Amino acid sequence: MVDALVSHGASPENIIAPLRTEFDLRSAHDAAAVVADRDLVIHLAARVGGIGFNQCWPADLIYDNTMMGLNVIEQARKKGVQKLLVAGTVCAYPKFASVPFKEVDLWNGYPEETNAPYGLAKRHMLVMLQAYRQQHNLHGVFLLPANLYGPHDNFDVETSHVIPAMIRKFVEAKNDRMPAVELWGDGSPSREFLFIEDCARAFVLAALRYDGPEPINLGTSEETNIRFLAETIRELTGYQGEIVWNSSRPNGQAKRQLDVSRAKEAFGFEAKVALKDGLQKTISWYLEHQEVGVSRATGDPTSLF
């Protein structure tokens, strides 16, 4: 995000990107300190992980994300922030939403159970932004990215999302000459993946061009089967062993694909990075920074991003 802001003309010295070791946004005091004297605030902080992580920490997910959202939005109002952008999640959509997911369908059902606490915490932020716009004239914008991936991701196999988990598993299996890699589920679900650089660019475009109360999807509109994803990552990492699907593990939501027409109409966003290109960039980064990627494990229930 910092790189995207700078590329669009922001001065690096005017950007602050605090770490979780510096501030705890569950604290109103810390949230106030972060947003004070800021014209634009982009709220990307979240407690987030893959299916296994969601199953282990559901209470922490809904509490931490709700508290961070409450504090950031309220303190942005108190400190006179001119514009606030908040990152939502595709996990907020109903379990049985029609594909492709349209923003108007967000409230037509309960989210998929394994990610419901996280998704509902994000839905709450949308309602809060709309209420604060109505009562306090806070210019809040809510964006709903598809599944994100790219350099600097969390590559811990227990807590990460599907792409970084697969990359690490295949790389380690290749290095250790393992005959097979086990993956969760049966490979049948589909997801939509958005490269992180595209997502950051979308947030900047929204900051510059959009100021409405309605949520907006961010994605590629391309649906990718998890089995195909695994085969692609296996090919790109050079692993030649087998893939074993553990169907006793949950698949998560069956299908995810976003209608992204509103983003194009509202602020001219279209994704540019093809999935295979983005995967190659992510794998290359991981191979160069394996110790950094692995060290970002998120099993500690007190950790915040």
N, C-alpha and C positions, 0 to 999 in steps of 0.2 A: 504494500500500500504506500509506503514511504517513497519507493522508487516511482510509482505511478504518479503521485502528487508532484514530485520534483520534475518529472518529464512533462507535466502540464503547466509548469511555470512557478510552482511553489518554492520558496526559499527554504533550504534544509534547516537553517537556524530558527525558522518559525514553526517547525513541526516537532511535536513531542510524541514519542511512542513508548510510554512507560511499560516496564516489565512487571510481572506478577510479584517479583521479589521486592519491588519498590512500593507498590500500592495494592490494597485489597479492596476491590470495588464493592464488596459486600458491606463495607463500612461507608456510611454517608459522608463522614469526614474525609476519607480518602477520595471518594468520588468527587466531592467538591473541589479538592485540591487539583485533581486531574483536569476538570473542565473549566476552572477559573481562568478568565481572560482569554478564552478561545472563541473565535468567530465560528469555526466549523469544528464539530466533534463527530468522529466516525467510531461508533461503538462496535468493535469486533471481538471484544473479550467474551469468552465463553468457557464453560466446563463441558467438554465434548469428547466423544470417543466412538468406537465401533459397537457392534451388537453385544459382545462380551462385556465391554465396559459399561454399557447401558444396563445390563442385567445385574452387575455387581453394585452399582452406585445410583439407583433410581431416585432415592430421596435427596442425595447430594446434588444430582443433576437439576431437579426441579427447584430446590431451595437456592442453590448458588446462582443459577441463571436468572431466577426471578428477582432475587435480591440485587444482583448487579444491574438488571434492567430498571428496577424501581429507583435505585439510587442515581444512576446516570441520568435518567430522564428528569427526575425531580431536581437534581442539582443543576442540570443544564437550564431548566426553567428559572431557578433562583439566581444563577450567575449570568443570565442574559445571553446565553449562546444563541447566535443568529440562525444556525441550521444544525440539525442533528440527524445523522444517518445511522440506522440500526440494521445489523445483519440478522435476518431471520434464518429459516432453515426449511428445506424440502420436507424434513421430518414432521413439520406442522400439518401437512396435508392429511386428510382422512385416509384410513387404511384402504377403503374401497372407492377412492375417488376415480372418476372417469379419466382415462388417458387420452390426450395429454392433460396434465393438471392445469386448470385455469384458476386465476386468482379469485374469481367469484365462487369457486367451489371449496374454498378454504374451510368454511364452517359447516359443510355438508356431511359431518360424521366425525368419529373419534379416530385419532391417529393409530398407526400400527403399534401394538402393545409394547414391543421391545424398545421403542424410542418415544413413547407417549410423554413421559415426564419432561424430557428435553423439548419436544415439539410444543407441548402446551405452555411451557414457560415462555417460549418465543411468541406464541399466539398472544399471550398476555401483554407482551411489549407492544404489539400492534394496536391492541385496544387502548393501551395507555397513551401511545403516541397520538391516536385520533382524538382521545378525550382532552389531552393537553393542547392540541391544536385548537379544538373547539372552545375551551375555557380560557386558555392562557396565550393563545396565538403562537405557540411554540411550533416552529417549522420543522416537523419531524417526518422523516422518510423511512419506509420499511421495505427492504429488499430481500428477496427469497432466493438465495443461490442454490443451484443443484449441488450434487456431491463434488466437493473441491479436492484437488490434488496438485502436487507440484513440489519444487525444491523447498527445503526448510520444514517439510511435514514431520509429523510424529511417526517414527518407524518402529515403535515398540509393537511386537506381534500380539500382545495381550490387550492393548488398549487403543490401537490405531484403527483407522478406517481401512476399507478393503484394498485399495491400490497400494499404499505403503506397506501394508502387512504382506501382500503377495510379493512385492518387490524384494523385501527382506528375506522371505522364505525361499524364493527361487535363487537369489544370490548366494545365500548360505548353503543351500542344497548343492549348488554347482561347486562352490568352494570345497565342501566336505564330501563331494562325490556320492551324495545320497541317491538311492535308486528311485525314490518317490517323494512327493510333497503332498501333505494332507491339507485340504481346504474345507472350510465349513459349508454345510448345506449340500444341495445337489447341483448347483450351478445354473438352475433354471431362472432365477429372478433377473430382472433387468434394472439398470440404473442409467442416469444421465450424469456425465462427468464434465466439469468445467475447470479448465486450467487456471491456476491461481492468478496468473498475470492478466488473463481476460477478466476475471472477477474484479481485480483491483481497478482495472481501467473502467469497468462498468460503474463502480462506486464513484469514481472521479467524475464521469459523465453525468451521473445522477446529481452529484453535488453542484455541478455547474448548470444543469438544464432542467431539473425536475423539482417541483415543490408541491406535491399533491398528497392527499391523505390515503390514497389507495395503494395497497401493496403491489410490488412488481417482481415477477420472476426473472431470474438471471440464469441462462443456460445456453445450450447449443441446439436444443430440440432434437438431439440424436439419442436414441435408446440403445443401450449396449447390454447384451446378454453377459452374465457373469462368467459363464463357461468360455465364451469367446474372449472376454477380458483376460482370463487366466492363460489361455493359449497364446494370446498376444504378448503378455508379459513374459511367459516362458521363452518365447522366441527371441524377444529383445534382450533378455538376460543371458541367452545362450545355454540355458539349462536343457538337458536332453532326457531327463528321467520322466517318470510317469506322474500324472496328477490323480490323486485319490480323493474322492468326494465323501465327506463324512456326513451322511444324511441324518444322523442323530442330532446334529447341531442345527440351530435355527437358520432359516433362509432370510428372515426379515420380510419386509413388504415385497409383494410379488412383482410389482411393476412401478417404475418411476420414470416419468418423462414430462417435461414442462412445456406449456405453451408460452413462448417467449416473445410473442408479437407485441405485447404492451411495451416492453423495454425498447424495442426498435422505434415504435411510434412516439414514445414519451421523451426519449433522450438519445436516440440513434445508436443504441448498442447492438452489436452483433459479435458473436464470438469469432475469433480468428484462428486459434490454435487447434488443429486436428488432434484427435485422441492419440494416435500413434506417435505424432511428433511430441506431444506433451509427455507421454509416457517415456519416450527416449530421453527427453531433457531431465525428467525426474530420476530415472535410473542413473544417468550420468552424474547427477548431483549426489545421489546416494553413494555411488562408488567412490566419489572423491571425499565425502564427508561421513563415512560410515560411523565413526565414533560419535560425531555430533548428533547424527540422526538417531542412533540407538540410545543415547543418553537422555533423550527427551521423553522418557517413559512417564506415563501419567497415572500410575496406579495409586499414588499418594492422594488420599481423599481430600487433602487440604490444598492441592495444587489448583491454580487458576491460570487461564491463558490470556 
